Amino acid sequence: QLQLVESGGGLVQPGGSLRLSCAASGFTLDAYGIGWFRQAPGKERGGVSCISSSGGTTNYVDSVKGRFTISRDNAKNTVYLQMNSLRPEDTAVYYCNMVVTQSRRPWGQGTQVTVSS
């Protein structure tokens, strides 16, 4: 079954850190640019960060620049999102998928990130 599985979410206090993982099953990620997306309650899903297939190019939305770092290990078929200095407004379900819309897999269940004291 060709799918992406997100993990690593949880409950963390403001200022804390989490590392999310995006693992591919049934296919290899190394040919694809991969993005992390998030959806907060009552809001549409939006992009957070993305990384090129080689890992040489990364991009971030302004709200997470300097706090989040995307990386990939193609040998492990996994993409990561290191999230530091978390804020309550980062609370959302986080998803990963291909950057190119036409290449995307069905959205998975995501991983819940809750930032609260």
GIURHU-V364960 format. One record per pair of residues at least 12 apart in sequence whose ideal C-beta (glycine too) atoms are under 6 Angstrom apart, sorted by the first residue. I is the first residue (numbers start at 1). J is the second residue. D is the distance in Angstrom with one decimal. If there is no record, write none. Layout:
BEGIN
<<I;J;D> <I;J;D>>
END
This chain:
BEGIN
<<1;26;5.4> <2;26;4.2> <2;27;5.1> <3;25;5.1> <4;22;5.7> <4;24;5.7> <4;96;5.4> <4;105;5.6> <4;108;5.5> <5;23;5.1> <5;108;5.9> <6;22;5.5> <6;96;5.6> <6;108;5.9> <6;110;5.3> <6;111;4.2> <7;21;5.1> <7;111;5.6> <8;20;4.1> <8;21;5.0> <8;111;5.9> <9;111;3.4> <9;112;4.8> <9;113;4.6> <11;114;4.7> <12;86;5.6> <12;115;5.7> <13;117;5.4> <14;115;5.8> <14;117;5.9> <16;86;5.3> <17;84;4.7> <18;83;5.0> <19;80;6.0> <19;82;5.0> <20;81;4.2> <20;94;5.7> <21;78;5.6> <21;80;5.7> <22;79;4.3> <22;96;3.4> <23;78;4.9> <24;77;4.9> <28;77;5.9> <29;77;5.4> <30;74;4.1> <31;53;5.8> <32;53;5.7> <32;98;4.9> <33;50;6.0> <33;52;5.1> <33;53;5.6> <33;99;3.8> <34;51;5.8> <34;79;4.6> <34;96;6.0> <35;47;5.5> <35;50;3.8> <35;99;4.8> <36;48;4.6> <36;49;4.9> <36;81;4.8> <36;96;5.4> <37;95;4.7> <38;92;3.8> <38;94;4.9> <39;92;5.6> <39;93;5.2> <40;92;4.2> <48;61;5.8> <48;64;5.9> <49;68;5.8> <49;70;4.4> <50;99;5.1> <51;70;4.7> <51;72;5.6> <55;72;4.9> <58;70;5.3> <67;84;5.3> <67;85;4.6> <68;83;5.1> <69;82;4.4> <86;115;4.5> <88;115;5.0> <90;115;5.2> <91;114;5.2> <91;115;5.1> <93;110;4.0> <93;112;5.4> <94;110;5.7> <94;111;5.4> <94;113;5.6> <95;107;5.8> <95;110;4.4>>
END
